């Protein structure tokens, strides 16, 4: 009787573990789908941001009316919502200062 109860407990434990594995596999597949959707969304947002960036720079002109070179300037958004076009070398030095503060 003791051996029979032991085998029954072992069988129940195995069945519970198999159920857990099945649930975890289902959860894994669900997370994979969610990850894929998030990656697609991120790529779409990056593309939209890139398009916006190019659209903004295509419309910008310097004091002489020449197009602003996006290779030399960056768009900078401050914490108060202001947007600036600044030279890249200034943006890099500003990032270094922000990193030092952190």
C-alpha positions as a printed NumPy array, in Angstrom:
array([[  0.   ,   0.   ,   0.   ],
       [  2.836,   2.398,   0.871],
       [  4.572,   1.666,  -2.452],
       [  1.286,   2.185,  -4.298],
       [  0.755,   5.591,  -2.597],
       [  4.346,   6.536,  -3.403],
       [  3.862,   5.662,  -7.09 ],
       [  0.595,   7.632,  -7.13 ],
       [  2.284,  10.719,  -5.62 ],
       [  5.125,  10.412,  -8.123],
       [  2.652,  10.084, -11.016],
       [  0.717,  13.139,  -9.749],
       [  3.956,  15.102,  -9.466],
       [  4.913,  14.141, -13.033],
       [  1.458,  15.112, -14.34 ],
       [  1.66 ,  18.468, -12.544],
       [  5.109,  19.117, -13.996],
       [  3.913,  18.214, -17.502],
       [  1.022,  20.634, -17.097],
       [  3.437,  23.338, -15.917],
       [  5.677,  22.712, -18.943],
       [  2.681,  22.984, -21.271],
       [  1.575,  26.254, -19.644],
       [  5.089,  27.655, -19.847],
       [  5.374,  26.721, -23.528],
       [  2.086,  28.507, -24.213],
       [  3.303,  31.53 , -22.296],
       [  6.607,  31.457, -24.203],
       [  4.799,  31.482, -27.553],
       [  2.602,  34.346, -26.399],
       [  5.66 ,  36.326, -25.303],
       [  7.375,  35.633, -28.623],
       [  4.356,  37.044, -30.482],
       [  4.277,  40.079, -28.207],
       [  8.011,  40.619, -28.701],
       [  7.595,  40.412, -32.46 ],
       [  4.748,  42.947, -32.402],
       [  6.782,  45.294, -30.207],
       [  9.772,  45.012, -32.543],
       [  7.573,  45.837, -35.535],
       [  6.109,  48.832, -33.701],
       [  9.547,  50.083, -32.737],
       [ 10.779,  49.767, -36.318],
       [  7.713,  51.634, -37.612],
       [  8.239,  54.419, -35.075],
       [ 11.933,  54.63 , -35.977],
       [ 11.021,  54.9  , -39.658],
       [  8.442,  57.605, -38.96 ],
       [ 10.947,  59.518, -36.83 ],
       [ 13.57 ,  59.209, -39.537],
       [ 11.092,  60.476, -42.147],
       [ 10.133,  63.372, -39.881],
       [ 13.791,  64.198, -39.289],
       [ 14.483,  64.295, -43.032],
       [ 11.316,  66.294, -43.686],
       [ 12.297,  68.887, -41.09 ],
       [ 15.808,  69.249, -42.462],
       [ 14.543,  69.468, -46.049],
       [ 12.57 ,  72.579, -45.058],
       [ 15.227,  74.309, -42.952],
       [ 17.351,  77.115, -44.393],
       [ 20.299,  79.027, -42.97 ],
       [ 20.693,  82.831, -42.981],
       [ 21.701,  82.825, -46.661],
       [ 18.72 ,  80.658, -47.66 ],
       [ 20.806,  77.517, -48.186],
       [ 19.52 ,  74.149, -46.94 ],
       [ 20.792,  73.135, -43.502],
       [ 23.081,  70.115, -43.695],
       [ 21.678,  67.281, -41.496],
       [ 25.205,  65.829, -41.276],
       [ 26.361,  68.918, -39.372],
       [ 23.301,  69.637, -37.213],
       [ 20.949,  67.745, -34.912],
       [ 17.492,  68.4  , -33.545],
       [ 17.605,  68.878, -29.781],
       [ 14.513,  68.762, -27.577],
       [ 14.868,  70.289, -24.133],
       [ 13.017,  69.177, -21.017],
       [ 10.643,  72.159, -21.218],
       [  9.492,  71.172, -24.727],
       [ 11.618,  73.623, -26.695],
       [ 13.158,  72.363, -29.92 ],
       [ 16.518,  73.596, -31.21 ],
       [ 18.717,  72.892, -34.206],
       [ 22.281,  72.782, -32.912],
       [ 25.658,  71.806, -34.376],
       [ 26.567,  68.183, -33.754],
       [ 29.8  ,  69.028, -31.917],
       [ 27.806,  71.026, -29.35 ],
       [ 25.313,  68.195, -28.935],
       [ 28.136,  65.742, -28.211],
       [ 29.682,  67.986, -25.561],
       [ 26.241,  68.49 , -24.004],
       [ 25.707,  64.72 , -23.857],
       [ 29.052,  64.333, -22.084],
       [ 27.965,  66.899, -19.491],
       [ 24.633,  65.092, -18.982],
       [ 26.464,  61.792, -18.516],
       [ 28.742,  63.38 , -15.905],
       [ 25.721,  64.707, -13.989],
       [ 24.165,  61.245, -13.889]])
